[in-house]
Amino acid sequence: MTRDTQPTHVQADAAETSRVNLLGLSREQLRTFFAELGEKPFRATQVMKWIHQEGVDSFADMTNLSKALRAKLEQRAEVRAPGVVYEGDSKDGTRKWVLEVEDGSYVETVLIPSENGHRRTLCVSSQVGCTLDCSFCSTGKQGYQRNLTSAEIIGQVWVAQRSAGGREGSGDGRKAVTNVVMMGMGEPLMNFDNVVSAMQLMLDDNAYGLSKRRVTLSTSGVVPRIDQLGDIMDVSLAISLHAPTDELRNTLVPLNRKYNIDTLLDACRRYLAKCDDTRMLTVEYTLIKDVNDQREHAEGLAEILADLPCKINLIPFNPFPGSGYEKPSRNQIMRFQQWLYELGYTAPIRMTRGDDIDAACGQLVGRVKDRTKRSQRYISTVQLDAG
């Protein structure tokens, strides 16, 4: 099922843009805002619940606020989420949204239900395009435009929550968002402040009230920001490793040339040490045919992760035009998993979900006004190879 709708709350006029968008404000920021209006701090809690728990974007519907305050908010503030330009359901239950943000760019977010329907994981984007250029990821080939604001990041959760039936789930049995992974378009730690602000809202009991174990940040390895994140919060951490050696990872994840594997894993150890409970690292490993799917790679992976409490998520490569890579056979994927089991590792295979609507891992694309010219170079390379 596919629904195309006109963008809402996007490209606001000059009068609207002068108003404060409350969607991305933390509890403390909302308290400050209401103090400036001469209102008591508890108003912040009331409005947070209306926005994030009830999915309300009209002050007129916030019935426990006085008429005078609602009129004041209409003049001074707004609740403006990204506009939905496409909403589509995969045959496997995965749902994808294409969202239009402030400058007319498009980003994508994906809601993935578990097999039993008890868990609904939202994959959230942090940038328009991506600052990095991982060779196996189609998102990176679009280049990069800008960071998303905290309102544009949390707005993805807001849109999905409303569509999924609200906080408690809708009458058709679908539950609301239960988990969030910062694994969509972009490198989250390259947009540190806005991502942290959005994740704080995800955790706030007056907003989405998610457990820190149910919010996961995935990074390709921006080491200084991993350390900084650990000083602020202890959400679950995932790293995009994809190779057991620096030589191979330099090719797959160019950021490795700046922060190599040893440096990255040391940062992960420091992060886990700051957590106030027993926590495991999630290691993401995209399996690519004849590139990183042999026994020597499994053994190398086991060796470098030997002293880290972790699980390894195996992700079969999702092909896209011009990548030059192929997905391993199912038998080879199962062999690689078995090798890791024999070496003592939990290594679930992340089944490809939503590929019929281009919502699978590494397939998210948007509309990016590429400042890096990377997309133009990539398209030229694909055309040259095709010729």
PyMOL commands that set and color helices and strands:
alter all, ss='L'
color gray80, all
select helices_A, chain A and resi 14-17+22-24+27-36+42-53+59-61+67-76+139-142+150-163+188-203+212-214+223-232+246-252+254-257+261-274+295-304+330-342+355-357+374-386
alter helices_A, ss='H'
color red, helices_A
select strands_A, chain A and resi 2-3+20-21+77-78+83-89+95-100+106-113+120-123+127-129+144-147+179-182+215-219+236-240+281-287+310-316
alter strands_A, ss='S'
color yellow, strands_A
deselect
rebuild
show_as cartoon
